[in-house]
């Protein structure tokens, strides 16, 4: 008996066997259709994220939260945020109303709040002595977020918290892409006029890590799991909502305080 030698490529087999050709064509069609569907879905979701229709979901089930066109997470029915003597405060400390923002310096929606609603809140209510504004960290987007939070609190040691806070929000450049690297954070300190020797020592020691963690815990205690989250007195507002929504809440809380 002559031994039959099997050799050649898959292509040779397909060309010589009609059944294999048919099965191969079906397999190619199925794979192609599946990949096409997946590509369409991924492209659609990417377009939604880029347009601000949805917020990116984090692996720890937190979101960088929504703007005025984003479906925000459920809003806590009532909040009771504890403000400590270590928290940065803008405005009259004796103001009747306290507004507390929980934010992440890398969050694009926090930057939106910073440029849109926040200036109007400051002008109409903080600068006039009707309310004081407190900043707390909800730093969850990565190492650059916690480093930036530490850096801002280091700046607070030199009475430059708000200057540094503003500088961070005007120098975002994507999440964890180096915009808030240690070297850049130290460079920012020089830009806002800080004593860089003292600042650098503070940042290198991560002196305020415990406070950043305490802020995150306070956010969680009040049901805040996205940024920006703002407590207007006892009223919670989630996301970079229009100024009108903040104004309505502020006026209602001020009326209660009379």
RAGI-V184563 format. One record per pair of residues at least 4 apart in sequence whose C-alpha atoms are under 6 Angstrom apart, sorted by sequence separation. I is the first residue (numbers start at 1). J is the second residue. D is the distance in whole Angstrom. If there is no record, write none. Layout:
i & j & d
I & J & D
I & J & D
//
This chain:
i & j & d
20 & 24 & 6
28 & 32 & 6
39 & 43 & 6
49 & 53 & 6
58 & 62 & 5
66 & 70 & 5
112 & 116 & 6
113 & 117 & 5
114 & 118 & 5
120 & 124 & 6
121 & 125 & 6
122 & 126 & 5
123 & 127 & 5
126 & 130 & 6
141 & 145 & 6
144 & 148 & 6
156 & 160 & 5
161 & 165 & 6
162 & 166 & 6
180 & 184 & 6
190 & 194 & 6
196 & 200 & 6
200 & 204 & 6
220 & 224 & 5
231 & 235 & 6
48 & 53 & 5
49 & 54 & 5
58 & 63 & 6
113 & 118 & 6
122 & 127 & 6
125 & 130 & 5
126 & 131 & 5
155 & 160 & 5
156 & 161 & 4
180 & 185 & 6
189 & 194 & 5
202 & 207 & 6
219 & 224 & 5
231 & 236 & 5
14 & 20 & 5
48 & 54 & 6
57 & 63 & 5
66 & 72 & 5
125 & 131 & 5
126 & 132 & 5
139 & 145 & 5
155 & 161 & 5
173 & 179 & 6
230 & 236 & 6
14 & 21 & 5
139 & 146 & 6
230 & 237 & 5
152 & 161 & 6
229 & 238 & 5
55 & 65 & 6
229 & 239 & 6
55 & 66 & 6
228 & 239 & 5
152 & 164 & 6
152 & 165 & 6
54 & 70 & 6
53 & 70 & 5
144 & 176 & 6
98 & 131 & 6
100 & 133 & 6
95 & 129 & 6
97 & 131 & 5
98 & 132 & 5
99 & 133 & 5
100 & 134 & 5
101 & 135 & 5
102 & 136 & 5
103 & 137 & 5
104 & 138 & 5
91 & 126 & 5
95 & 130 & 6
100 & 135 & 6
101 & 136 & 6
102 & 137 & 5
103 & 138 & 5
104 & 139 & 5
95 & 131 & 5
102 & 138 & 5
144 & 180 & 5
92 & 129 & 6
95 & 132 & 6
92 & 132 & 6
91 & 132 & 5
67 & 109 & 6
90 & 132 & 6
64 & 107 & 6
90 & 133 & 5
89 & 133 & 6
89 & 134 & 5
88 & 134 & 6
88 & 135 & 6
154 & 202 & 6
151 & 203 & 6
111 & 169 & 6
150 & 208 & 5
106 & 175 & 6
137 & 212 & 6
137 & 215 & 5
138 & 216 & 5
136 & 215 & 6
110 & 228 & 5
103 & 227 & 5
103 & 228 & 5
102 & 228 & 6
117 & 243 & 5
102 & 229 & 5
113 & 240 & 5
101 & 229 & 6
101 & 230 & 4
100 & 230 & 6
100 & 231 & 5
109 & 240 & 6
99 & 231 & 6
99 & 232 & 5
98 & 233 & 6
79 & 222 & 6
76 & 223 & 6
80 & 234 & 6
79 & 234 & 5
78 & 234 & 6
78 & 235 & 6
65 & 226 & 5
64 & 226 & 5
65 & 227 & 5
62 & 225 & 6
63 & 226 & 5
64 & 227 & 5
62 & 226 & 6
67 & 239 & 5
68 & 240 & 6
66 & 239 & 5
67 & 240 & 4
68 & 241 & 5
65 & 239 & 6
67 & 241 & 6
//
